[in-house]
Amino acid sequence: MPQVTGATHEVGVDQLFFSTTDARGVIRHSNNVFIELSRYRRDELAGAPHNIIRHPEMPGGAFKAMWDTLKTGSPFAAYVRNLAADGSEYDVFATVTPLSDGGYLSVRTRPVCTNLFDIACAIYREARAVEDRAIAAGANRRTAAEQGLGRIAELLAGAGLSSYEEFQNAALPAEVARREKLSDGIPVRPGATGNLRVMLDSVTTIADGLGSWMAGQQQLAELSASLKAAGRGLTQTLEDPRLSPERIAALDRSDPRVKPLADLLDLWTQMQGLVSPLVTRLVDTLAQLDTNGARTRFRIALARLHATIVSLFTVELIDGVGDPQCSTEAIPDLIESLIDGVTEMERQAQAHSALADQAVAYIGEASRMMTIPNQLLMLWTGSPASTDPALPAAAAELSAAASGVVESVGQRLTELDKLAARCQAINVADGAADLRGALDSFATAASAVAPS
C-alpha cells in the first residue's frame, strides 16, 4: 500500500468514474477517469482488489455497513476517502450496486453537499478512534469494525437518523441534484455516427426522463412530510388528556345540566376506542409511505447517476479514450444497471400506489366512524346548554375541550383526505414505457459495439 503523503487532489464535478468487480471485490473493468484519479495504470488496476485504493483513515465500520447492505441485495452509498498510487488522497461520494452475476458496479462522484460530507467525516473520525482503541486492546479487525459500526449507528441516532439507510437515502438524491446544478451537463457529440450515436442519444433520453422523475420527487417528499405531520396531529387530538375517560367518569350525572354532555362524551370515548386502532394503522401506513418515498428518491437518483456515467462512458468510446477492448467489455454491466434501475422504479411505483390507496381507505373509514359522535358533539357545543354559566366547572371545562377536539378532528381528517388524494394522484414512474424504449435502443446498439 502507498504511504500517505498528505497531498490531495480533487475530483472534478464532471469527473464521474466507475469500476466493476467480481463477488470478491476484484476489479474487472473501469473507465478512463478512474485511471486518472487513482494514478494507477490500467493493467495495475485490472485484477487487483478494489481496496487497493482504500485510505487507512477510513473506519472498518463503514465498509462493514457496505457489505451488510450489499449482502441483502440492496445498493449502498457513502462518502469515502481514497488513496492514490502516489500517496495523495481524494474524496468521493461512492455508490455500490449488486450485479446479477454476484459482482458489483461502483460509481463515484465529487462530494458537493458540504454539510453532509462534514457530518460523515466527523462520524468516521470517531468510529476510527473506537476501532483503534479496540485493536490496541487486542481485538481483531473484524471485531473492531463491528464496534466502529456500532459507534456510527450511535452518532447517526444522535443526529436524528434511525439508520444508515435513512442517511444514504437523504445523501444520494442531494448529491446527485447538487452535482447536476454545478455540472456542464451530458456532453454533446454531434459528429458521432452509427451505433455509438444511437447509444448516446438513447442514454441522453433516459437521463432526461429520470431527471423529470427526480424533479417530481420533491413534491412527493413535501406531501409525505405533511401527511406524517397530520397523522401525528390526529393521534394527539384523539388522545387529548382533557377528555380522558377518568375525567368523563367523574362527571356528576345526577345533574340534569351535565347528563346530556356526559352521555355524549361516553359515546365519544367508545368511538375513540374503535377509531384509535384504525388511526394507529393509518399512521403506520403513512410512515411506510414516507419510507417508500425516501427509497424511491434514492433509487431514482441512483438510476440517474448510472445513466449519467453511461453517457460519459459512451462519450469516452466516441472519443477513443482508453482501451477500447477493455472498455466495451463493461457495457453489459452498465446496461444491467440501467434496466434494473427502471425496473425498481416501476416496483416502487406499485408500492407507492398501494400504500396511498390504503391510506385513503383508512382516512375514509375513520371519517365515517367519527361522523356520528362528531355531529352529536357539535349539537352539544352549538346548544345554549354548552355555554350555560351555571354549568359546573368540571363540565364546563370538558364542554370547552370537546368543542376544540371536534373542530380539530374534522380539520385533521379533511387535511389528511386532501393530502392523501394528492399523493394518490402522483404517478411515481410516469413515462416508464418511454424509458424502456430508449433502453432497448441503447441495448441493441451497445450489443453491436460490445465484444461477443
Disulfide bonds with the S-S distance in Angstrom:
none
